[in-house]
Amino acid sequence: MTYKEFLELLEELQLDLDSASEALDLEISDIEAWEEEEEIPKSAEKWIKKEKVEFATLNNTNEDEDFEDEDEEDLDDNEDLDLDTTEDEEDK
């Protein structure tokens, strides 16, 4: 993984160099020095990939736990409308 790819992942994960520095127990200047290298250290690559998995897991939670209840309420509303329509048709 290149330094540029590392920075892109940090941005995607809404992290900054300070967060990476703290997590990897490195100075920010040490991380910035990776720009001159072909690849970042394996430990940093492993950390950022782990963060990406955790980020994806957090964002895949079902935020709408009452989904079934809402559907049932919609059906109840529609039933009332159907009853009115049926009564009108019977009157004709």
Secondary structure, DSSP 8 states (H G I E B T S, - for coil): --HHHHHHHHHHTT--HHHHHHHHT--HHHHHGGGGSSS--HHHHHHHHHHHHHHHHHHTS-S-TTHHHHHHHHHHHHHHHHHHHHHHHHH-
